Amino acid sequence: MADITRRLGWRHLRGAPTAHVRHHRSGKLAHDGPGLSFWFRSLSAALSEVPVDDRELAMTFHARTADFQDVTVQSTVTYRISDPAVAAARLDFSIDPDTGIWRSAPLEQLGTLLTETAQQHALDVLARTSLASALVDGVKSVRERVAAGLAAEPRLPATGIEIVAVRVVALRPEPEVERALRTPAREQIQQEADRATYERRAVAVERERTIAENELASQIELARREEQLVEQRGTNTRREAEENAAADKVRAEAEASRSVRLAEAEAARSVKLAEAEASKQVRLADAEAQRSERLTVAEAARTVRLAEAEAARSVQLAHAEAQAAREVGEARAQAQAAWLRVHADVDVATLHALTGTRLAENLPHIDSVTISPDVLTGLLSKLGAGERE
């Protein structure tokens, strides 16, 4: 489709390389060719756009064979417009000067023309062909007949159309007929499969029989070998028992001889140990006697030394105690004399007080003192008499 733009009452058309554009202005051809680009006025211009590229037209139609069976034909026709001027004169390829869209449907007219022409030739061929032949060689014959018919059709060149190629994609009967036609082949294939299955089973049975025979022969051979093995094991067991008995005898004799030698050696060792123990006991007794003697002498000397030291210490202690007693006595005498000198001139009441104080100091601890009324009366009387004096 051409691109048309507007500018101040003018129109500008830009065509594609695969589109042939024809521009008539006032009944005269102004522009003619593919891929054009020009300005025009919409009121005085008549535009046509004819596609010149190859186009595919797929078609599907039904036909009837010579044995009155319906078949479906699927084909494709490739064509192109080789003479755009003729095509534009025979078909309406005019476009709208404002939008660039075709005013009618020229390609649908071409498709109808090609489809009906091709269908006519295909129906002519299939009407004289049986269904089996059509399914086998129908595609080729239909393609050749349609191609030849379209090439010989006088209306196509008169319209400017050139056929490029014809292809028949498929030619199929109705589904029920197709299934019926497939049945013999399917049955034959199934028979071949069954025969192959039976042959495979027969071969498997034969192989199983051969395997069973081989297994039986193997078992017989194994039984014979096992019998030989049992006999050989018995012979080996007897031989082993005899060799074990001989070995036990040799070991017993060697053990007895070894026991005798060990007993003799043990006796000799015991004698030697007894002699050595007796000699050791004698030496130990002598050493113990000497040690006891030395210990006795040392203990006696130690006792003498301790007694002398204790006597000297006792004498020293006695002298020290005597000296201390003498010094204490002298100190007490001097203190008593000094005390007497101090209290020689003191009155009797003071002496009594001092005596009471000294007596209180030397008395034991008294928790409580109970004074009877008689004693208290006497003391108060004496106190009153003293105050009067």
Secondary structure, 3 states (H helix, E strand, C coil): CCEEEEECCEEEEECCCCEEEEEEECCEEEEEEECCEEEECCCCEEEEEEECCCEEEEEEEEEECCCCCEEEEEEEEEEEECCHHHHHHHCCCEECCCCCCECCCHHHHHHHHHHHHHHHHHHHHHCCCCHHHHHHHHHHHHHHHHHHHHHHCCHHHHCCEEEEEEEEEEEEECHHHHHHHHHHHHHHHHHHHHHHHHHHHHHHHHHHHHHHHHHHHHHHHHHHHHHHHHHHHHHHHHHHHHHHHHHHHHHHHHHHHHHHHHHHHHHHHHHHHHHHHHHHHHHHHHHHHHHHHHHHHHHHHHHHHHHHHHHHHHHHHHHHHHHHHHHHHHHHHHHHHHHHHHCCCCCHHHHHHHHHHHHHHHCCCCCCCCCCHHHHHHHHHHHHHHHHC
